[in-house]
Amino acid sequence: ASSGDGGAGGRRSRRVLMFPLPFQGHITPMLQLADVLRCHGGFDVTIFQAAVNDAEWARHPAAAAGYRFVTVGAGVAAALAETVPSKGTNSDFAGIILRMNELLRAPFEDSLREVLAEDAVGDDTPAPPCLVVDSTLRGMQEVASRLGVPTLSLRTGGAACLVAYMAVPELIDKGVLPPPSRDPSQLDMPVTELPPLRVRDMLFSATTTQATMVACFECIIESIRCSSGVIFNTFDDIESADLQKIAGGLSVAVYAIGPLHKISAGLESSLLTQDRSCLEWLDKQEAESVLYVSFGSLASMDADELLETAWGLANSPVPFLWVIRPNSVVQGSGSQQGQVSLPDGFEDATRGRGMVVSWAPQQDVLRHRAVGGFWTHNGWNSTLESICDGVPMMCRPQFADQMINARYVEEVWKVGFLLEGKLERGVIQAAATKLLCMEEGKEMRRRAKHFKDRAAVSTENGGSTKAAISMLVELIKSL
Ligand code: UDX
């Protein structure tokens, strides 16, 4: 193990162990947190990495930056890989989480024992480590507790989402969930216990059964309850009421230390290689003129939606930067197509006004002066990154927490609007025009800029995020 800045009694500094769920939207905040804990607490960080994405990890800059990685579950790599590819629009993300817990539990126990045994060697025994674990990995949290390792839970979604998950048993008891039918009149019913959410916002995904959803939420909530604290990538100005509900409801210490991407020292968090040429293209565009279109690392669309999106963007008057991830278009058979072909005539129709890349440096894109709007699936990272750079959104959520995030964007923060129903070119064209060219969009941009300023204040001395980081560092030292 590498040495730190020396703890009490001349011992090496406390080692912080971390275990993210192996998906980009969960790896990103965990790596950013690693950076924050190293810079602000001087901790020595070791990251457990489930044996998926091995090729991407091998070339990831975090290893070169001095972080130590320990691979977990090489023996079950094939089973883990089978769990991952079912990603897509209707992926049963809750089922995937439960399966990952099953597969990783025993290998993690072996890996953790090995890491603990290393620490026991030599005279300068370090302070015992603690584990920061993704809130979905309840199995790992239990293993750590059993081996005497204190845990902290990282919740990678927003606070509003967890409050909604906490309410699910009550909503089932009251007969609000599941809805009697998938009729739009049922789905649009307000959930009066959780304004401004509607029944449709609580349905997780079309392929997740209620039993799986409930088991997944129990896993998250128990993992948080049994930890010494829960860490959120959010900040008080946007979610203080929900953060308080969590602290009270789960009797747990809550640390809102976001936006993490604004306080981490810039450690690269993306597993895919980012095409930075789009930044040069953005340099040539007018201020706040460009629509950035990206649906994160898991969401997908079918061939028809691809066609409508292409023509919706081509027919709109706005310049656009569109991320089409490899394998993100689902063909009729349900399989995902690696190479995506855009419709004939699209290139000519958009020459000079549009750019398509397979993966963008999203945080740099959103902070670029040329970007004036974001068409997003509302993964929590994307939502927070957009708010904290003052970029208003058109929202097309697909599964899990994305519907809840989108609803908050539209109704609570009022920094964007939902694009619901069948995806059609005329609707897209009108939405892009509203967001970029009309007064309604400008008002949303003004509100987003207000939150951008508040986010900046929260990370300065005296700000809520800065204070929460200090308290978190003290907690980790005291565990
Ligand atoms: C999801 C969501 O967080 C959540 O809805 C769900 O619980 C599971 O994970 P993802 O769909 O990838 O993650 O979305 P998001 O949370 O927005 O994270 C995507 C990350 O990838 C962002 O940090 C974004 O900056 C980055 N990204 C995205 C890029 O670096 N380049 C891109 O082109 C697109």
Boltz pocket constraint, residues with backbone or C-beta under 6 A from the ligand:
constraints:
  - pocket:
      binder: B
      contacts: [[A, 23], [A, 24], [A, 25], [A, 26], [A, 28], [A, 156], [A, 157], [A, 270], [A, 274], [A, 294], [A, 295], [A, 296], [A, 297], [A, 298], [A, 299], [A, 323], [A, 358], [A, 359], [A, 360], [A, 361], [A, 362], [A, 363], [A, 378], [A, 379], [A, 380], [A, 381], [A, 382], [A, 383], [A, 385], [A, 399], [A, 400], [A, 401], [A, 402]]
      max_distance: 6.0
